[in-house]
Amino acid sequence: MNLILLASAPVIIILVYVYIRDKYEREPLGLLLKVLLAGALTTIPILLVETWLSKFIVYFSGLQATAYNAFVVAAFTEEFFKFAALYYIIWRHKEFDEKYDGIVYAVFVSLGFALVENIMYVFQYGHEVAYTRALTAVPVHAILGITMGYYFSLAKFFKKRRTINFVTALLMPILLHGIYDFILMSQHQMYLLIFIPFLFYLWRSGFKKMKELSDDSRWKFK
C-alpha cells in the first residue's frame, strides 16, 4: 500500500496543479477521469509494441542501439499511443473549447500512463526509485503532455497551420522523450553532464507554454 502511495503521489500532485491552473473554465471531472483511464490503458499496447520493437535491437550496436531503444522503442511507442488516445477522445469533444484545454487533457493522458509505469517501477525496484522518479520521470511525462497539448490546441484553433501543429504535437514529445531516455540509457559521462540543464529547459518550456495558453483563455474576460 505504501509503495502505491509513493508511486501515485507525484502524479496526483501534478494533476491537481494542472487542473487548478485552468482558472477560467475547468474541465468536467468525469471526462478527466476517462482521459486518465485511457492513458493508463495505453500501457497495454505500449508494452506489446515495445516488446516487438525490442527484437530488432540486435541489428544495432553501441550508441546506435541506445538511440534506437530511446527514440523508437520507448519514445515513439509511448507518445504515439498517448497521442492516439488524446485524439480519439478529445479532438471533436464539445468540452475542448479553448486552448488551455488541450494541455489539461494531454497531461491527464500522459500521467495516466505515467501512473501505471511508476507503480510497475516502484514495485520492481523499491521505494528508493520512487523518490528519483518523482523528481525526474513523472514530471517529464507531464511536460511531454504539456508539449503535446500545446501544439494539439494550436492545431485545433488555428486552422491555417493545422497540419504543421498537428504533426508537431506528436513529433516534439517524441523528440524530447527520446533525448531524455538517450541521455539516461547511454550512461555516457559527457551526455549526463547536460541532463540537469535539459531537465531545467523542459520545466521552463512547460511552464511557459502553460502560462501562454492560460493567459489567452477565451473565458478570461467573461
DRENSEKOL-813862 format. One line per 4 residues: number of its first residue (from 1); their letters; for each residue x, y, z of C-alpha. Coordinates in Angstrom, 1 decimal, always signed. Layout:
<pts>
NUM) a) X,Y,Z ~ ... .
</pts>
This chain:
<pts>
1) mnli) +0.0,+0.0,+0.0 ~ +2.8,+2.4,+0.9 ~ +4.5,+1.7,-2.4 ~ +1.3,+2.5,-4.3 .
5) llas) +1.0,+5.8,-2.4 ~ +4.7,+6.6,-3.2 ~ +4.2,+5.9,-6.8 ~ +0.9,+7.8,-7.1 .
9) apvi) +1.6,+10.9,-5.0 ~ +3.7,+12.8,-7.6 ~ +1.2,+12.0,-10.3 ~ -1.7,+13.3,-8.2 .
13) iilv) +0.1,+16.5,-7.2 ~ +0.9,+17.4,-10.8 ~ -2.7,+16.6,-11.9 ~ -4.1,+18.8,-9.2 .
17) yvyi) -1.8,+21.6,-10.1 ~ -2.6,+21.5,-13.9 ~ -6.3,+21.3,-13.1 ~ -6.1,+24.3,-10.7 .
21) rdky) -4.2,+26.3,-13.3 ~ -7.3,+26.0,-15.5 ~ -8.6,+29.1,-13.8 ~ -11.4,+30.3,-16.0 .
25) erep) -13.4,+27.3,-17.0 ~ -12.4,+23.9,-15.5 ~ -13.0,+20.6,-17.3 ~ -15.6,+18.1,-16.1 .
29) lgll) -14.1,+15.7,-13.6 ~ -15.8,+12.7,-15.3 ~ -14.2,+13.4,-18.6 ~ -10.8,+14.0,-17.0 .
33) lkvl) -11.0,+10.6,-15.2 ~ -12.0,+9.0,-18.5 ~ -8.9,+10.5,-20.2 ~ -6.7,+9.5,-17.2 .
37) laga) -8.0,+5.9,-17.5 ~ -7.4,+5.9,-21.3 ~ -3.8,+7.0,-20.6 ~ -3.4,+4.1,-18.1 .
41) ltti) -4.8,+1.6,-20.6 ~ -2.3,+2.7,-23.2 ~ +0.3,+0.7,-21.2 ~ -1.2,-2.5,-22.7 .
45) pill) -0.5,-1.8,-26.4 ~ +2.7,+0.1,-25.5 ~ +4.1,-2.9,-23.7 ~ +3.2,-5.2,-26.6 .
49) vetw) +4.7,-2.9,-29.3 ~ +7.8,-2.1,-27.3 ~ +8.4,-5.9,-26.8 ~ +8.1,-6.4,-30.5 .
53) lskf) +10.3,-3.5,-31.5 ~ +12.9,-4.6,-29.0 ~ +13.6,-7.7,-31.1 ~ +15.2,-5.5,-33.8 .
57) ivyf) +17.8,-4.0,-31.4 ~ +20.1,-6.9,-32.4 ~ +20.7,-5.1,-35.7 ~ +22.3,-2.1,-33.9 .
61) sglq) +25.3,-1.7,-31.6 ~ +26.8,+0.9,-29.3 ~ +25.2,+4.3,-29.3 ~ +23.1,+3.3,-32.3 .
65) atay) +21.4,+0.6,-30.2 ~ +20.9,+3.2,-27.4 ~ +19.3,+5.7,-29.8 ~ +17.0,+3.0,-31.3 .
69) nafv) +15.9,+2.0,-27.8 ~ +15.4,+5.6,-26.7 ~ +13.8,+7.2,-29.7 ~ +12.0,+4.2,-31.4 .
73) vaaf) +11.2,+1.6,-28.8 ~ +10.4,+4.0,-25.9 ~ +9.7,+7.5,-27.1 ~ +7.9,+6.8,-30.4 .
77) teef) +5.7,+4.0,-29.0 ~ +4.7,+5.7,-25.8 ~ +4.0,+9.1,-27.3 ~ +2.1,+7.6,-30.3 .
81) fkfa) -0.4,+5.8,-28.2 ~ -0.8,+8.7,-25.8 ~ -1.5,+10.9,-28.8 ~ -3.9,+8.4,-30.3 .
85) alyy) -5.9,+8.3,-27.0 ~ -5.9,+12.1,-26.8 ~ -7.1,+12.5,-30.4 ~ -9.8,+9.7,-30.2 .
89) iiwr) -11.4,+11.1,-27.0 ~ -10.9,+14.9,-27.2 ~ -10.4,+16.2,-30.7 ~ -14.1,+16.5,-31.5 .
93) hkef) -15.4,+16.7,-27.9 ~ -17.6,+19.7,-27.1 ~ -15.6,+20.4,-23.9 ~ -12.4,+21.0,-26.0 .
97) deky) -13.5,+24.6,-26.5 ~ -10.3,+26.7,-25.6 ~ -6.6,+26.4,-26.0 ~ -5.6,+25.5,-22.4 .
101) dgiv) -7.9,+22.5,-22.5 ~ -5.5,+20.7,-24.8 ~ -2.8,+20.9,-22.2 ~ -5.1,+19.7,-19.4 .
105) yavf) -6.3,+16.7,-21.4 ~ -2.9,+15.8,-22.7 ~ -1.3,+15.9,-19.3 ~ -4.1,+13.6,-17.9 .
109) vslg) -3.5,+11.1,-20.7 ~ +0.3,+11.3,-20.2 ~ +0.1,+10.9,-16.4 ~ -2.4,+8.1,-16.7 .
113) falv) +0.4,+6.2,-18.5 ~ +3.0,+7.5,-16.1 ~ +1.0,+6.3,-13.1 ~ +0.9,+2.7,-14.2 .
117) enim) +4.5,+2.9,-15.3 ~ +5.6,+4.4,-12.0 ~ +3.7,+1.7,-10.0 ~ +5.4,-1.0,-12.0 .
121) yvfq) +8.9,+0.5,-11.5 ~ +8.4,+1.1,-7.8 ~ +7.1,-2.5,-7.1 ~ +10.1,-3.8,-9.1 .
125) yghe) +12.9,-1.7,-7.6 ~ +11.5,-0.5,-4.3 ~ +10.8,+2.8,-2.6 ~ +14.2,+4.3,-3.4 .
129) vayt) +13.4,+4.6,-7.1 ~ +10.1,+6.3,-6.2 ~ +11.9,+9.4,-4.9 ~ +14.1,+9.7,-8.0 .
133) ralt) +11.2,+9.2,-10.4 ~ +9.1,+11.7,-8.5 ~ +11.7,+14.4,-9.4 ~ +12.5,+13.2,-12.9 .
137) avpv) +10.4,+10.7,-14.9 ~ +6.9,+11.7,-13.7 ~ +7.4,+15.5,-14.2 ~ +9.0,+14.8,-17.6 .
141) hail) +5.9,+12.8,-18.6 ~ +3.8,+15.8,-17.5 ~ +5.9,+18.2,-19.5 ~ +5.7,+15.9,-22.6 .
145) gitm) +1.9,+16.1,-22.1 ~ +2.1,+19.9,-21.9 ~ +4.1,+20.0,-25.1 ~ +1.7,+17.6,-26.9 .
149) gyyf) -1.4,+19.5,-25.6 ~ +0.1,+22.9,-26.5 ~ +0.5,+22.0,-30.2 ~ -2.7,+19.9,-30.2 .
153) slak) -4.6,+23.1,-29.2 ~ -2.8,+25.2,-31.8 ~ -3.8,+22.7,-34.4 ~ -7.4,+22.8,-33.2 .
157) ffkk) -7.8,+26.6,-33.0 ~ -5.5,+27.8,-35.8 ~ -6.7,+26.2,-39.0 ~ -4.1,+27.8,-41.2 .
161) rrti) -1.3,+25.9,-39.6 ~ -3.3,+22.9,-38.5 ~ -1.2,+20.2,-40.3 ~ +2.1,+21.6,-39.0 .
165) nfvt) +0.9,+21.9,-35.4 ~ -0.9,+18.6,-35.5 ~ +2.3,+16.8,-36.6 ~ +4.4,+18.8,-34.1 .
169) allm) +2.0,+17.7,-31.3 ~ +3.3,+14.1,-31.9 ~ +6.9,+14.7,-33.1 ~ +8.0,+17.2,-30.5 .
173) pill) +7.2,+14.9,-27.5 ~ +8.8,+12.0,-29.3 ~ +12.0,+14.1,-29.8 ~ +12.1,+15.4,-26.2 .
177) hgiy) +11.3,+12.0,-24.8 ~ +13.9,+10.4,-26.9 ~ +16.6,+12.8,-25.8 ~ +15.7,+12.3,-22.2 .
181) dfil) +15.9,+8.5,-22.5 ~ +19.0,+8.6,-24.6 ~ +20.9,+10.6,-22.0 ~ +20.0,+8.2,-19.3 .
185) msqh) +20.4,+5.0,-21.3 ~ +23.8,+6.0,-22.7 ~ +25.4,+6.4,-19.2 ~ +28.0,+8.4,-21.1 .
189) qmyl) +29.6,+11.0,-18.8 ~ +29.5,+13.7,-21.5 ~ +25.8,+13.3,-22.1 ~ +25.0,+13.0,-18.4 .
193) lifi) +26.6,+16.5,-17.9 ~ +23.7,+18.0,-19.8 ~ +21.0,+16.1,-18.0 ~ +20.2,+18.7,-15.4 .
197) pflf) +20.3,+21.6,-17.9 ~ +18.0,+19.6,-20.1 ~ +15.6,+19.0,-17.3 ~ +15.7,+22.7,-16.5 .
201) ylwr) +14.9,+23.5,-20.1 ~ +11.9,+21.1,-20.1 ~ +10.5,+22.6,-16.9 ~ +10.9,+26.2,-18.1 .
205) sgfk) +9.4,+25.4,-21.5 ~ +6.5,+23.6,-19.9 ~ +5.6,+26.4,-17.5 ~ +5.9,+28.9,-20.3 .
209) kmke) +3.5,+27.0,-22.6 ~ +1.0,+26.7,-19.7 ~ +1.1,+30.4,-18.9 ~ +0.8,+31.4,-22.6 .
213) lsdd) -2.4,+29.3,-23.2 ~ -3.9,+30.0,-19.8 ~ -3.5,+33.8,-20.2 ~ -5.0,+33.5,-23.7 .
217) srwk) -8.2,+31.9,-22.3 ~ -11.4,+32.9,-24.1 ~ -13.2,+32.9,-20.7 ~ -10.7,+35.3,-19.1 .
221) fk) -12.9,+38.4,-19.5 ~ -16.3,+36.8,-19.4 .
</pts>
